[in-house]
Amino acid sequence: MTRAFQLGDLVARFGGHLIGDARRQVHGFATLQDATPERLAFLANPRYRNQVAGSVAGAVLLRAEDATFVQAEGKPLSCALWVCEQPYVQFARIATWLQAETATVVPAGISAGALVDATAVIDASASIGPGCVVGAAARIGARVRLAAGCVIGAEVEIGDDTLVYPRVVIYDQCVLGARNVVHAGAVIGADGFGFARDGAAWVKIPQTGRVLIGDDVEIGANTTIDRGALADTVIGNGVKLDNQIQIGHNVRIGDHCAMAACVGIAGSAVVGARCTVGGGAIILGHLSIADDVHVSAASVVTRSLHKPGQYTGFYPLSDNKAWEKSASALRRLPDLRERLRRLEQLNDVSGTTRNDNSHDDKP
C-alpha cells in the first residue's frame, strides 16, 4: 500500500510557505499536466505558468513571483501552491526523501548465494546480495548494499551508505567513499589502455595504480573508470557520471563535476572542479581543464582550457561566443565563395582593360 504524507508535514520538514489545505495527502510527484490530487508537481520554468491553473496536483512547488503571477490571473485553482526559493532543487530533495521513506527495506546480512572471503570485513548492517563475490581483505562499510551479482576485488574499500546495483565489478584495491551510487554494469578499476610499441607488436604496460572515488558520487550504468598506470585515477566528491562514460587511466576529476552519457576522457587528463561535459564530448589525454569549464555536447577538446566558461565545437574548439560567430559564417560560406569568385572575375576584367588602355597611351 502506498504511504501518503500531509502537505503541512512536508512543508515543515523541507521549508517554504503553503497556500492551500495543509491536510491534503500526497505520495509522490508527477508533471503539471499529469499530476493527480495525490501527487506533487513543480514549476521550474516560468514559460509554463499557464499550466498551473489547469493542474489538479495536490500542490505545485513554485517561486514567489510565479505564485503571485498565478494568483493575479484570478483563475480558480484546484491545487495548493507551495512557495519556495528553488522549486527544482526542492523537488529533488523531496523526491529523494519520499523514495527512501517508501522503499522496500533490504535486510542486512550476507545471502546464502554469496561468496565472501574469510578475511573480508563486512559491517553487520551491510547487505550482500545473491551471487556476489567479495575478495580477500575487502572492507564493506555500514549500510552498504551490494545487489545481486556484484564482484568486489581484494582489498577494495566501500564507504558507508553506498548502493551498488547488480553486476557491478570493482577491481582489486579500488576505494569508494560514502553515500555513492554505482549503477548496473559499471566497471571500476579495469586496466588502463597502456601499451608500448615494439616494432609491429605491442607490449603491455602493467597498470599498478588504483581508482579512488570520493563521497556522494553517482556512476551511471555501464560506465568504466580505468585504474592508473603508476599513480591513481581520482574522482572527486560529488561527481555525477551518466551512463556509458569512459574515464581513462590517471585521469583526475575535481569535485562536483557532471558529465552526460558517452563522454570520453583520455588518459592523464586533469579536469577541475564544478565542470560540466555534454553528451558525447571528448577530452584528449594529458590536457588540463580549469575549474568551472562547461563543454558542450559532441565537442572535442584538443587543447588545455585555462579559463572558466563554455566551450563548443568539433574543429576548432573555441570560446562559445566566438564559435557561434564562426558557425554562422560557415553556413554562409558557399554564398561568400561565389561572391568572391565573381569579384575576382571582375577584377581580372578591369585589370586587363587598364593594361590595354595604358599600353595604347604609350608613345
Backbone torsions as a table, in degrees:
resi	resn	phi	psi	omega
1	MET	NA	135.1	-178.7
2	THR	-70.5	133.6	179.6
3	ARG	-90.0	130.9	-178.8
4	ALA	-109.5	158.9	-178.2
5	PHE	-133.7	143.9	177.5
6	GLN	-74.2	141.6	179.4
7	LEU	-57.3	-42.3	-179.0
8	GLY	-59.0	-39.7	179.1
9	ASP	-67.7	-38.5	179.5
10	LEU	-67.4	-41.4	179.1
11	VAL	-64.4	-40.0	178.0
12	ALA	-63.2	-34.5	-179.0
13	ARG	-76.9	-42.7	-170.7
14	PHE	-105.1	-11.6	176.4
15	GLY	91.7	163.8	-177.5
16	GLY	115.0	-168.8	-177.1
17	HIS	-136.0	130.6	-176.9
18	LEU	-102.9	130.1	172.0
19	ILE	-111.0	101.6	-176.6
20	GLY	142.7	-168.6	-174.3
21	ASP	-78.6	112.4	-179.4
22	ALA	-71.4	-12.2	-177.7
23	ARG	-89.3	-4.2	178.1
24	ARG	-58.2	144.2	-179.8
25	GLN	-104.6	130.1	178.1
26	VAL	-134.0	158.2	-177.7
27	HIS	-141.6	12.8	179.1
28	GLY	172.8	-171.5	-177.4
29	PHE	-117.0	156.2	170.0
30	ALA	-154.5	175.0	178.8
31	THR	-73.1	164.3	178.3
32	LEU	-55.3	-40.2	-176.7
33	GLN	-76.5	-33.4	-171.8
34	ASP	-100.6	-9.9	-174.5
35	ALA	-66.0	140.4	172.8
36	THR	-99.4	172.6	-178.8
37	PRO	-61.0	-14.0	179.5
38	GLU	-94.4	5.7	-176.0
39	ARG	-121.7	151.7	171.0
40	LEU	-92.0	154.4	171.9
41	ALA	-134.8	170.9	178.7
42	PHE	-141.8	152.1	176.6
43	LEU	-118.0	105.1	179.2
44	ALA	-100.7	-24.3	-177.0
45	ASN	-116.4	119.7	-177.5
46	PRO	-57.9	-18.6	179.4
47	ARG	-60.7	-22.3	-176.1
48	TYR	-102.8	19.9	178.7
49	ARG	-55.3	-37.3	-175.6
50	ASN	-67.4	-13.6	179.0
51	GLN	-81.9	-16.7	-176.6
52	VAL	-64.9	-44.2	-177.7
53	ALA	-60.7	-31.7	-178.7
54	GLY	-90.4	-3.0	-177.1
55	SER	-80.9	140.8	176.6
56	VAL	-107.0	19.9	177.5
57	ALA	-59.2	156.7	174.7
58	GLY	-60.6	-40.3	175.7
59	ALA	-158.2	154.1	176.8
60	VAL	-118.1	125.7	174.0
61	LEU	-79.9	129.2	-177.7
62	LEU	-159.2	163.3	178.2
63	ARG	-75.8	162.9	-177.9
64	ALA	-61.0	-41.7	-178.6
65	GLU	-66.1	-32.9	177.8
66	ASP	-72.2	-37.0	176.6
67	ALA	-63.4	-41.8	178.0
68	THR	-61.7	-42.8	178.9
69	PHE	-62.4	-46.7	-178.2
70	VAL	-62.3	-43.3	-179.1
71	GLN	-68.2	-34.3	-179.1
72	ALA	-67.5	-24.0	178.1
73	GLU	-64.3	-25.6	176.9
74	GLY	78.6	7.0	178.9
75	LYS	-80.1	144.4	178.1
76	PRO	-65.1	138.2	-178.0
77	LEU	-108.9	133.0	174.1
78	SER	-89.4	-19.5	-175.4
79	CYS	-104.7	154.7	169.1
80	ALA	-79.0	158.1	177.9
81	LEU	-111.1	120.7	177.8
82	TRP	-104.3	103.1	-174.4
83	VAL	-87.1	126.8	179.9
84	CYS	-150.7	167.5	-174.7
85	GLU	-75.1	-40.1	-176.0
86	GLN	-131.4	85.9	-175.3
87	PRO	-56.7	-39.0	-176.8
88	TYR	-69.4	-42.1	176.7
89	VAL	-66.5	-41.4	177.7
90	GLN	-60.7	-42.0	175.9
91	PHE	-57.5	-46.5	-178.2
92	ALA	-60.6	-43.9	-177.9
93	ARG	-68.5	-43.0	-179.5
94	ILE	-67.0	-44.1	-179.2
95	ALA	-62.1	-39.3	177.5
96	THR	-62.8	-43.8	179.8
97	TRP	-65.5	-45.1	179.0
98	LEU	-60.5	-41.0	179.2
99	GLN	-61.7	-43.4	-179.9
100	ALA	-67.1	-38.3	-177.7
101	GLU	-69.2	-29.5	-174.9
102	THR	-107.0	0.7	-178.0
103	ALA	-69.6	152.0	174.8
104	THR	-68.2	130.2	-178.1
105	VAL	-76.8	124.3	177.2
106	VAL	-93.2	120.4	-176.9
107	PRO	-65.6	145.9	175.5
108	ALA	-69.6	157.7	176.6
109	GLY	125.9	174.5	-177.4
110	ILE	-106.9	122.4	-180.0
111	SER	-61.0	147.4	178.1
112	ALA	-62.1	-23.1	-179.1
113	GLY	-89.7	2.0	-179.7
114	ALA	-89.4	154.3	177.9
115	LEU	-118.9	108.3	-174.4
116	VAL	-119.8	125.6	178.5
117	ASP	-63.5	145.2	-175.8
118	ALA	-64.0	-22.1	-178.7
119	THR	-92.3	-3.7	178.0
120	ALA	-70.1	145.2	179.4
121	VAL	-111.2	112.9	-175.0
122	ILE	-122.2	123.7	178.8
123	ASP	-60.5	144.7	-176.5
124	ALA	-63.3	-22.8	-178.4
125	SER	-88.8	-4.7	-179.7
126	ALA	-76.4	158.7	177.8
127	SER	-122.8	122.3	-179.2
128	ILE	-112.7	112.0	-171.9
129	GLY	-76.9	172.0	-179.4
130	PRO	-63.1	140.8	177.7
131	GLY	79.6	1.8	178.3
132	CYS	-75.5	150.0	173.9
133	VAL	-124.2	125.9	179.3
134	VAL	-120.9	122.5	-172.4
135	GLY	-81.2	178.3	-176.1
136	ALA	-61.8	136.4	174.6
137	ALA	61.5	16.0	173.4
138	ALA	-68.2	151.3	179.3
139	ARG	-126.2	119.2	-177.3
140	ILE	-113.2	121.0	-172.5
141	GLY	-79.2	-174.4	-176.6
142	ALA	-66.7	136.6	174.9
143	ARG	60.1	17.7	173.2
144	VAL	-68.8	142.4	176.0
145	ARG	-123.2	118.9	172.3
146	LEU	-103.4	112.3	178.9
147	ALA	-74.2	177.5	-170.8
148	ALA	-58.0	138.7	169.1
149	GLY	79.7	13.6	178.3
150	CYS	-78.1	148.3	176.9
151	VAL	-121.4	117.6	-177.1
152	ILE	-114.3	118.3	-173.4
153	GLY	-74.4	177.8	179.8
154	ALA	-64.8	139.2	175.4
155	GLU	63.4	17.4	173.8
156	VAL	-72.1	143.9	174.9
157	GLU	-120.6	129.8	178.8
158	ILE	-125.3	122.6	-174.9
159	GLY	-75.6	170.1	-175.6
160	ASP	-57.0	146.7	171.2
161	ASP	62.0	24.5	177.0
162	THR	-89.2	138.1	179.3
163	LEU	-111.0	122.7	-179.6
164	VAL	-117.6	115.2	-176.0
165	TYR	-77.9	174.0	-172.0
166	PRO	-59.1	148.1	171.3
167	ARG	64.1	24.2	172.7
168	VAL	-79.5	140.8	177.2
169	VAL	-119.2	123.5	177.2
170	ILE	-119.7	113.3	-174.8
171	TYR	-71.8	169.1	-175.5
172	ASP	-51.4	139.9	168.3
173	GLN	70.5	4.5	176.4
174	CYS	-73.8	153.3	-176.1
175	VAL	-127.0	125.8	175.4
176	LEU	-115.3	137.1	179.4
177	GLY	-78.3	-159.9	-175.8
178	ALA	-88.5	152.7	171.9
179	ARG	60.5	32.2	176.7
180	ASN	-86.1	157.9	171.9
181	VAL	-127.7	123.8	179.8
182	VAL	-121.2	116.7	-173.5
183	HIS	-84.9	167.7	-169.6
184	ALA	-54.9	138.0	173.4
185	GLY	81.4	-2.4	179.1
186	ALA	-66.2	148.3	178.2
187	VAL	-126.3	120.1	-177.9
188	ILE	-117.6	120.0	174.9
189	GLY	98.3	12.8	172.9
190	ALA	-65.0	160.4	-179.4
191	ASP	-60.0	138.6	170.8
192	GLY	-69.1	163.8	-176.5
193	PHE	-85.0	80.8	-176.3
194	GLY	-123.0	115.7	-178.2
195	PHE	-144.4	144.0	174.6
196	ALA	-105.2	138.3	-178.1
197	ARG	-81.8	127.7	176.1
198	ASP	-127.2	89.7	-174.8
199	GLY	64.7	-123.6	179.0
200	ALA	-86.9	-6.5	-174.1
201	ALA	-106.9	167.2	177.3
202	TRP	-117.5	136.5	177.2
203	VAL	-110.0	123.4	-176.3
204	LYS	-68.9	136.2	173.8
205	ILE	-97.2	120.0	-179.5
206	PRO	-56.6	137.3	-179.8
207	GLN	-103.1	97.1	-170.0
208	THR	-104.2	-0.5	176.0
209	GLY	-79.3	-175.4	179.9
210	ARG	-121.9	-178.7	164.6
211	VAL	-114.6	125.2	177.9
212	LEU	-114.0	119.7	-176.3
213	ILE	-118.2	131.6	-177.3
214	GLY	-75.6	-157.8	-179.4
215	ASP	-91.4	155.2	172.4
216	ASP	58.7	37.2	178.7
217	VAL	-98.1	141.6	172.9
218	GLU	-121.0	131.0	-176.3
219	ILE	-121.2	124.1	-173.2
220	GLY	-75.4	170.0	-178.0
221	ALA	-61.5	135.0	175.8
222	ASN	62.3	19.2	171.9
223	THR	-79.5	145.1	-179.4
224	THR	-124.4	136.0	177.9
225	ILE	-126.1	112.8	-175.5
226	ASP	-80.8	146.5	175.5
227	ARG	-73.1	159.2	-179.0
228	GLY	-72.5	158.4	176.9
229	ALA	-75.2	-52.4	176.2
230	LEU	-121.2	-57.1	173.6
231	ALA	-80.6	-178.0	-176.3
232	ASP	-94.6	153.0	164.5
233	THR	-83.7	132.1	-171.9
234	VAL	-127.3	127.8	175.5
235	ILE	-115.5	120.8	-173.7
236	GLY	-74.6	178.4	179.8
237	ASN	-66.4	142.3	172.7
238	GLY	72.5	11.1	-179.5
239	VAL	-73.2	141.1	178.6
240	LYS	-121.9	117.7	-179.8
241	LEU	-114.7	129.3	180.0
242	ASP	-78.8	-170.3	-178.1
243	ASN	-73.2	150.0	168.7
244	GLN	57.3	42.7	175.2
245	ILE	-97.5	145.4	176.6
246	GLN	-115.4	118.4	175.8
247	ILE	-111.2	117.3	-176.0
248	GLY	-76.7	174.1	-176.5
249	HIS	-68.2	144.1	178.2
250	ASN	66.2	11.1	173.6
251	VAL	-68.4	145.3	174.5
252	ARG	-126.0	124.3	-179.0
253	ILE	-117.2	125.7	-176.8
254	GLY	-73.8	171.5	-175.9
255	ASP	-60.0	142.0	168.6
256	HIS	63.7	28.3	170.0
257	CYS	-78.7	157.1	175.8
258	ALA	-137.2	133.7	-176.7
259	MET	-134.0	130.2	-178.1
260	ALA	-83.1	174.9	-171.1
261	ALA	-56.7	146.0	171.6
262	CYS	68.6	16.8	171.5
263	VAL	-67.9	145.1	174.6
264	GLY	-127.6	128.7	177.8
265	ILE	-122.4	117.9	-175.7
266	ALA	-78.7	165.2	-170.4
267	GLY	-55.2	141.6	173.7
268	SER	67.8	11.5	171.6
269	ALA	-72.4	146.4	179.0
270	VAL	-120.3	119.7	-178.4
271	VAL	-111.0	129.3	-177.3
272	GLY	-72.1	-171.1	-177.6
273	ALA	-81.2	151.4	172.6
274	ARG	60.2	26.3	176.7
275	CYS	-85.1	154.4	171.7
276	THR	-126.3	145.5	179.7
277	VAL	-132.3	121.4	-177.9
278	GLY	-72.3	162.7	-176.0
279	GLY	-55.0	135.6	175.5
280	GLY	76.2	3.2	179.4
281	ALA	-75.8	155.2	-177.7
282	ILE	-125.8	134.9	171.9
283	ILE	-118.2	120.9	-176.9
284	LEU	-72.6	163.5	-173.6
285	GLY	-70.3	153.7	173.9
286	HIS	66.3	16.6	176.9
287	LEU	-93.2	160.2	177.8
288	SER	-120.4	126.7	-178.6
289	ILE	-114.5	126.5	-177.6
290	ALA	-68.8	167.4	172.7
291	ASP	-61.0	150.1	172.1
292	ASP	61.0	34.7	172.5
293	VAL	-94.6	139.1	-179.9
294	HIS	-124.3	115.7	-177.1
295	VAL	-101.4	124.6	-178.1
296	SER	-70.3	158.6	-178.9
297	ALA	-56.3	142.3	174.7
298	ALA	66.0	10.5	176.0
299	SER	-78.0	156.7	175.8
300	VAL	-121.3	115.5	-179.0
301	VAL	-89.5	112.6	-175.0
302	THR	-109.2	-1.8	179.7
303	ARG	-145.3	159.7	177.9
304	SER	-65.1	146.2	179.7
305	LEU	-117.1	111.8	-170.8
306	HIS	-99.1	-6.3	-179.0
307	LYS	-123.0	144.6	175.2
308	PRO	-61.7	158.0	177.6
309	GLY	141.1	179.5	178.8
310	GLN	-100.2	134.8	-178.5
311	TYR	-126.0	140.2	-173.4
312	THR	-142.0	145.2	167.4
313	GLY	129.0	155.6	174.5
314	PHE	-91.4	-56.9	176.3
315	TYR	-149.8	126.3	-10.2
316	PRO	-87.2	151.2	173.1
317	LEU	-70.0	136.5	-179.2
318	SER	-155.5	175.1	172.7
319	ASP	-52.8	141.4	-170.9
320	ASN	-57.7	-42.8	-179.2
321	LYS	-65.0	-41.5	178.2
322	ALA	-65.1	-38.1	-180.0
323	TRP	-65.9	-39.7	178.9
324	GLU	-61.6	-39.6	176.9
325	LYS	-64.6	-42.8	179.2
326	SER	-63.8	-41.4	-179.7
327	ALA	-64.0	-38.1	177.8
328	SER	-64.0	-43.0	178.2
329	ALA	-65.3	-36.0	-178.8
330	LEU	-63.8	-37.9	179.2
331	ARG	-63.9	-29.6	-179.3
332	ARG	-91.8	3.4	-173.2
333	LEU	-58.6	-44.4	179.2
334	PRO	-58.7	-41.7	179.4
335	ASP	-67.4	-42.2	179.3
336	LEU	-64.2	-37.4	179.5
337	ARG	-64.2	-41.8	-179.7
338	GLU	-67.2	-41.2	178.4
339	ARG	-63.6	-40.7	178.5
340	LEU	-63.8	-39.9	179.3
341	ARG	-62.0	-42.3	179.6
342	ARG	-66.2	-39.7	178.1
343	LEU	-64.0	-39.6	178.5
344	GLU	-65.3	-38.5	178.0
345	GLN	-64.5	-43.1	178.2
346	LEU	-63.4	-39.9	179.3
347	ASN	-64.4	-40.0	178.0
348	ASP	-62.3	-43.6	-179.8
349	VAL	-64.7	-45.9	-179.6
350	SER	-63.1	-40.7	179.7
351	GLY	-63.4	-40.9	178.9
352	THR	-64.1	-41.1	179.9
353	THR	-63.3	-45.1	179.6
354	ARG	-63.0	-39.0	-179.9
355	ASN	-65.6	-41.5	179.5
356	ASP	-63.8	-44.9	-178.2
357	ASN	-64.2	-43.5	-178.8
358	SER	-63.9	-32.5	178.1
359	HIS	-68.0	-38.2	180.0
360	ASP	-67.8	-29.2	-176.5
361	ASP	-79.2	-11.9	-178.6
362	LYS	-70.7	143.8	179.8
363	PRO	-69.5	NA	NA
